[in-house]
Amino acid sequence: MSHETHDPSPATAAHGVSPDPASGAVRRRLLMLAYPVLILAIAASFWGRMAVYFEYYQARDLLSQRRNRAAISVLRRALGHDPRQVTILQLLARAHRRLNHKGVAELLLDRAEALGGDRDWIERERRLALAQAGHLRAVEPFLADMLIHAGADGPDICEAFVQGYFSNLRSGPAFRLLDTWQQSYPDDPQPLFMRAYFWQSMNQPGKAITLYRKGLAMAPGRTTMRRRLAESLIDADKWDETESELAICLRQTPRDPEVHYLLARCAYARSDLDEAITRLAETIKIAPDHIGAHRLKGQLDLAEGRVQESIRELERVLAQHPHDTWAHEAMGRALRAARRDDEADQHFQYVAEAEKSIGRMDRLVRQSIAKPDDPELRFEIGQILFQYGAPEDAVRWMRATLELNPNHVGAHRALAAYFERIGDSAGAARHRQLASQASPKP
């Protein structure tokens, strides 16, 4: 009579133990349960990597369109899948650098470098950040070599240096670089937009309008540029054309407070106060601290006889922007309507003095274009802006002075005083020290 024999596993045979059919069934069930989990884990890892690749190329496309904020959203999503992905960190640094988020960009570059990122690419980005900020003395010697080895980064290099040249009002090298950019990348509308923005800032709306229209024919979806076109049309008193362009902007970006504000200005210009009030309400709903909207609301309140409301709105504007000449003029009229003539006269006097100084500043700006190497012209413009303009603009002019003359005592002292006012004790101390070192010794 034959007997069935079992072929025990090596482990059971070694211990002289027969296998347990029940425990084998348990193992099979556990394996059956583990397979789906393993497959899901592999799939999650695979799709995570695929998501990073997809988001990387999507972000590159957005950056090529200069949709930097949209690119940042995509890149942050990609970092959620892989926080150590160097190429994502590098692109994110570029997007932030383009938006002048200097501290964030530098932190991202440091992180990418620590993870073994492309050192040449990272060094290039750091140089572009300096150029973009107008610190050309440190990086201009590298420009020719950067352009020769630009690869796909040619437009970024050109844009950063053009911004730096413009901030120092060195229009000659800026326009020469723009010519090179347009010749090398004829399908890129950005050189046209940058020329337009320059002429807009120089109070030449006709030239700006022509260039904005050429650029928008190539890139009709660039809403920010269309909005700047609308601003230039306002400067040229072309209100009907302004509203047509803003209607397109509104379809493209319905929640842009600046578009609603500009539409309110159009309505105010054609004396449609109800429409202006509606547009301003939408502006303030989206951006509660929009200074232009509050200033215009003060003017509207005054036009409709709400004198005290007008004064309150304009006080709010002047508390944050004490050099706003439009607000001073409107406040003077509001105070006169409230029979507070002495206070009103102070505002009118400020406006008269400011207009005289700003007229002089406009002449100095034109001279500084013709004399790109004259630091004294830039220093005088900065002084006027510290008294009658935006302090941030004054700082840029003082820094442009120091680009031409790093030992300019007056510029260092002006910057020291500014940083003292805003509570930046380190910045104030640094410029006081530099002024002391640059001062002639008795």
C-alpha positions in Angstrom: 0.0 0.0 0.0 1.5 3.3 -1.1 1.7 6.3 1.1 1.4 10.0 0.0 4.5 12.0 0.8 4.7 15.7 1.3 7.5 17.8 -0.1 8.2 20.0 2.8 9.8 23.4 2.4 13.5 23.6 3.4 12.6 25.5 6.5 10.0 23.0 7.8 12.2 20.1 6.8 15.1 21.5 8.7 13.0 21.6 11.9 11.2 18.4 11.3 7.9 20.2 11.2 5.1 19.4 8.7 3.6 22.5 7.0 0.3 23.8 8.3 -2.2 24.0 5.4 -4.2 26.7 7.3 -1.1 29.0 7.7 -0.4 28.7 4.0 -3.9 29.8 3.2 -3.4 32.8 5.5 -0.2 33.8 3.8 -1.9 33.5 0.4 -4.7 35.8 1.6 -2.2 38.3 3.0 -0.3 38.3 -0.3 -3.6 38.8 -2.2 -4.3 41.8 0.0 -0.8 43.2 -0.4 -0.8 43.1 -4.2 -3.3 45.9 -4.6 -1.6 48.1 -2.0 1.8 47.5 -3.8 0.2 48.3 -7.2 -1.4 51.4 -5.8 1.9 52.5 -4.3 3.8 52.0 -7.6 1.0 53.8 -9.5 1.1 56.7 -7.1 4.8 57.0 -7.5 4.6 56.7 -11.3 1.8 59.3 -11.5 3.5 61.5 -9.1 6.6 61.6 -11.3 4.4 62.1 -14.4 2.6 65.0 -12.6 6.0 66.6 -11.9 7.1 66.3 -15.6 3.7 67.6 -16.8 3.8 70.6 -14.4 7.4 71.3 -15.3 6.6 71.7 -19.0 3.3 73.5 -18.3 5.3 76.0 -16.1 7.9 76.5 -18.8 5.1 77.3 -21.3 3.6 79.8 -18.9 7.0 81.4 -18.3 7.5 81.8 -22.0 4.2 83.7 -22.1 5.4 85.7 -19.0 2.5 84.5 -17.0 4.7 84.4 -14.0 2.1 84.1 -11.2 0.3 81.3 -13.0 3.7 79.5 -13.4 4.4 79.9 -9.7 1.0 78.2 -8.8 1.9 75.2 -11.1 5.5 74.9 -9.8 4.3 74.9 -6.2 2.0 72.1 -7.0 4.9 70.2 -8.5 7.0 70.7 -5.4 4.2 69.1 -3.4 4.9 65.9 -5.4 8.7 66.2 -5.1 10.1 68.9 -2.7 13.7 68.0 -3.8 13.2 68.4 -7.5 16.0 70.8 -8.5 14.6 71.9 -11.9 11.4 72.9 -10.3 13.2 75.0 -7.7 15.2 76.7 -10.4 12.2 77.6 -12.4 10.3 78.8 -9.3 13.3 81.0 -8.5 13.2 82.5 -12.0 9.5 83.3 -11.7 9.9 85.0 -8.4 13.0 86.9 -9.7 11.0 88.2 -12.6 8.3 89.5 -10.2 11.1 91.2 -8.1 10.6 88.9 -5.1 14.3 89.0 -4.5 14.4 87.3 -1.1 12.2 84.4 -2.1 14.2 83.9 -5.4 17.5 83.9 -3.5 16.3 81.3 -1.0 15.1 79.0 -3.8 18.4 79.3 -5.6 20.3 78.5 -2.3 18.1 75.4 -1.9 18.6 74.3 -5.5 22.4 74.8 -5.1 22.4 72.7 -1.9 20.6 69.9 -3.8 23.2 69.9 -6.6 21.5 72.2 -9.1 23.1 73.5 -12.2 25.7 75.9 -10.9 26.1 77.9 -14.1 22.3 78.3 -14.3 22.1 79.4 -10.7 25.0 81.9 -11.1 23.3 83.3 -14.2 20.0 83.8 -12.3 21.9 85.7 -9.5 23.5 88.0 -12.1 20.2 88.6 -13.7 18.7 89.5 -10.3 21.4 92.1 -9.9 21.0 93.5 -13.4 17.2 93.7 -13.0 17.6 95.6 -9.8 19.9 98.1 -11.6 23.2 97.0 -10.0 24.9 96.9 -13.4 28.4 97.8 -12.2 28.8 94.3 -10.8 27.4 92.3 -13.8 27.7 94.3 -17.0 31.2 92.9 -17.7 29.5 89.5 -18.0 26.8 90.5 -20.5 28.5 89.7 -23.8 29.6 86.2 -22.6 26.1 85.6 -21.2 24.5 86.4 -24.6 27.0 84.3 -26.5 26.1 81.3 -24.3 22.5 82.2 -23.8 20.8 79.2 -25.3 17.1 79.4 -24.5 17.7 82.0 -21.9 18.4 84.9 -24.3 15.1 86.7 -23.7 15.5 86.5 -19.9 19.0 87.9 -20.1 17.9 90.8 -22.4 14.9 91.6 -20.3 16.8 91.8 -17.0 19.6 94.0 -18.4 17.1 96.3 -20.2 15.2 96.7 -17.0 18.5 97.6 -15.3 19.4 100.1 -18.0 16.0 101.7 -17.8 16.1 102.0 -14.1 19.4 103.9 -14.5 17.9 105.8 -17.4 20.7 104.5 -19.8 18.4 104.5 -22.8 21.2 104.1 -25.3 22.4 100.6 -24.3 18.8 99.6 -23.4 17.6 100.3 -27.0 20.7 98.6 -28.5 20.0 95.5 -26.5 16.3 95.7 -27.4 17.3 95.8 -31.1 19.5 92.7 -30.6 16.6 91.0 -28.8 14.0 91.7 -31.5 16.4 90.6 -34.3 17.2 87.3 -32.5 13.7 86.5 -31.3 11.3 88.2 -33.9 8.2 86.4 -32.5 8.7 87.7 -29.0 6.5 90.7 -28.3 8.2 91.6 -25.1 10.8 94.0 -26.7 7.9 96.0 -28.1 6.2 96.1 -24.7 9.3 97.2 -23.0 9.9 100.0 -25.5 6.3 101.1 -25.0 6.6 101.1 -21.3 9.7 103.3 -21.5 7.9 105.9 -23.6 4.9 105.7 -21.4 7.1 106.5 -18.3 8.6 109.4 -20.3 5.1 110.9 -20.9 5.2 110.1 -24.6 1.8 108.4 -24.9 1.7 108.5 -28.7 4.9 106.4 -29.1 3.7 104.1 -26.3 0.3 103.5 -27.9 1.8 102.5 -31.3 4.2 100.0 -29.7 1.6 98.5 -27.3 -0.7 97.9 -30.3 2.1 96.2 -32.3 2.9 93.9 -29.3 -0.8 93.1 -28.7 -1.3 92.1 -32.3 1.3 89.4 -31.6 0.1 88.5 -28.1 -3.6 89.5 -27.7 -3.9 87.7 -24.4 -1.3 89.9 -22.6 -3.9 91.6 -20.4 -1.4 93.6 -18.4 0.0 95.2 -21.6 -3.5 96.0 -22.8 -4.2 97.7 -19.5 -1.0 99.7 -19.9 -2.2 100.6 -23.4 -5.5 101.9 -21.8 -3.5 104.0 -19.4 -1.6 105.6 -22.3 -4.9 106.2 -24.1 -6.1 108.0 -21.0 -2.9 110.1 -21.0 -3.7 111.0 -24.7 -7.4 111.8 -23.8 -8.7 109.0 -26.0 -11.5 107.9 -23.7 -13.6 106.0 -26.2 -10.7 103.9 -27.3 -9.7 103.4 -23.6 -13.1 101.9 -22.8 -12.9 99.5 -25.7 -9.6 98.2 -24.6 -10.7 97.9 -21.0 -13.8 96.0 -22.0 -11.4 93.3 -23.5 -9.4 93.4 -20.2 -12.6 92.9 -18.2 -13.4 89.8 -20.2 -9.9 88.4 -19.7 -9.5 89.3 -16.0 -12.9 90.1 -14.5 -11.5 90.5 -11.0 -8.6 92.8 -11.8 -9.2 95.9 -9.5 -7.1 98.1 -11.7 -9.4 97.5 -14.7 -12.4 98.5 -12.6 -10.6 101.6 -11.4 -9.7 102.7 -14.9 -13.3 102.1 -16.0 -14.4 104.3 -13.1 -12.0 107.0 -14.3 -13.5 106.8 -17.8 -17.0 107.1 -16.4 -16.0 110.1 -14.2 -14.4 111.8 -17.3 -17.7 111.6 -19.1 -19.6 112.7 -16.0 -21.4 109.4 -15.5 -21.1 109.6 -11.7 -23.4 106.6 -11.0 -21.3 104.3 -13.2 -18.1 105.7 -11.7 -19.4 104.9 -8.2 -20.4 101.4 -9.2 -17.0 100.7 -10.6 -15.2 102.1 -7.6 -17.3 100.0 -5.3 -16.2 96.9 -7.2 -12.6 98.1 -7.1 -12.6 98.6 -3.3 -14.5 95.3 -2.8 -11.6 93.4 -4.6 -8.8 95.6 -3.3 -9.9 97.5 -0.1 -6.7 99.5 0.1 -6.6 100.7 -3.5 -5.4 104.3 -3.1 -6.4 105.5 -6.5 -9.9 104.3 -5.9 -10.2 106.0 -2.5 -8.8 109.2 -4.0 -11.3 109.1 -6.8 -14.1 108.3 -4.4 -13.2 111.4 -2.4 -13.5 113.5 -5.7 -16.9 111.9 -6.4 -18.2 112.5 -2.9 -17.2 116.2 -3.3 -18.9 116.4 -6.8 -22.1 115.1 -5.2 -21.9 117.4 -2.2 -20.8 114.9 0.4 -18.1 117.2 1.7 -17.3 115.4 5.0 -17.2 112.0 3.4 -14.9 113.5 0.8 -12.5 114.9 3.5 -12.4 111.5 5.2 -11.5 109.6 2.1 -8.8 112.1 1.1 -7.4 112.1 4.6 -7.0 108.3 4.3 -5.1 108.7 1.0 -2.8 111.4 2.3 -2.0 109.5 5.5 -0.5 106.8 3.3 0.7 108.9 0.4 1.5 112.4 1.7 3.1 113.4 -1.6 0.0 112.7 -3.7 -0.6 116.1 -5.5 -4.0 115.0 -6.9 -5.2 114.2 -3.4 -3.8 117.5 -2.1 -5.7 119.4 -4.8 -8.9 117.6 -4.1 -8.5 118.1 -0.4 -8.0 121.8 -0.9 -11.3 122.0 -2.8 -13.1 119.8 -0.1 -11.8 122.0 2.7 -12.8 125.1 0.9 -16.3 123.7 0.5 -16.3 123.1 4.2 -15.3 126.8 4.8 -11.9 125.8 6.2 -10.1 128.2 4.0 -6.8 128.4 5.9 -6.3 124.6 5.7 -7.4 124.6 2.1 -4.7 127.2 1.2 -2.0 125.0 2.6 -2.9 122.2 0.2 -3.2 124.5 -2.8 0.2 126.0 -1.9 1.7 122.5 -1.7 0.3 121.7 -5.2 1.7 124.9 -6.7 5.2 124.1 -5.3 5.0 120.5 -6.3 3.9 121.3 -9.9 6.8 123.7 -10.2 9.3 121.1 -8.9 7.8 118.3 -11.0 8.0 120.4 -14.1 11.7 120.9 -13.4 12.1 117.2 -12.8 10.6 116.4 -16.2 13.2 118.7 -17.8 16.0 117.0 -15.8 14.7 113.5 -16.9 15.0 114.6 -20.5 18.5 115.9 -19.9 19.5 112.7 -18.1 18.6 110.7 -21.2 21.0 112.9 -23.2 23.6 112.6 -20.5 23.6 109.0 -19.3 26.8 109.3 -17.4 25.9 112.4 -15.3 25.2 111.3 -11.6 24.2 114.9 -10.5 21.1 114.9 -12.7 19.9 111.7 -11.2 20.7 112.9 -7.7 18.6 116.1 -8.2 15.7 114.1 -9.6 15.9 111.8 -6.5 15.8 114.9 -4.2 12.7 116.2 -5.9 11.0 112.8 -5.7 11.8 112.5 -2.0 10.0 115.8 -1.5 7.1 115.6 -4.0 6.9 112.0 -5.3 6.9 108.4 -4.3 9.8 107.6 -1.9 10.3 104.2 -3.7 11.0 106.1 -7.0 13.3 108.5 -5.2 15.3 105.5 -3.8 15.7 104.2 -7.4 17.1 107.5 -8.6 19.5 107.7 -5.6 20.7 104.1 -6.4 21.1 105.1 -10.0 23.3 108.0 -8.8 25.5 105.5 -6.9 25.8 103.2 -9.9 27.5 106.1 -11.7 29.3 107.4 -8.6 29.6 105.0 -5.7 31.1 107.7 -3.5 28.3 110.3 -3.9 28.0 111.6 -0.4 24.6 113.3 -1.0 23.0 110.1 -2.3 24.3 108.1 0.7 23.0 110.7 3.1 19.6 110.9 1.4 19.3 107.1 1.6 20.5 107.0 5.2 17.7 109.5 6.1 15.1 107.5 4.2 16.0 104.2 5.8 16.0 105.9 9.2 12.4 107.1 8.5 11.1 103.7 7.6 12.8 102.0 10.6 15.6 100.2 8.7 18.4 100.9 11.1 20.9 98.6 9.4 20.3 100.3 6.0 20.6 103.7 7.6 23.8 102.8 9.4 25.4 101.3 6.2 24.7 104.5 4.1 25.9 106.8 7.0 29.1 104.8 7.1 29.6 105.0 3.3 28.9 108.7 3.3 31.5 109.2 6.1 34.1 107.2 4.1 33.3 109.1 0.9 33.4 112.6 2.6 36.5 114.7 1.9 38.8 114.5 4.9 39.7 117.9 6.6 
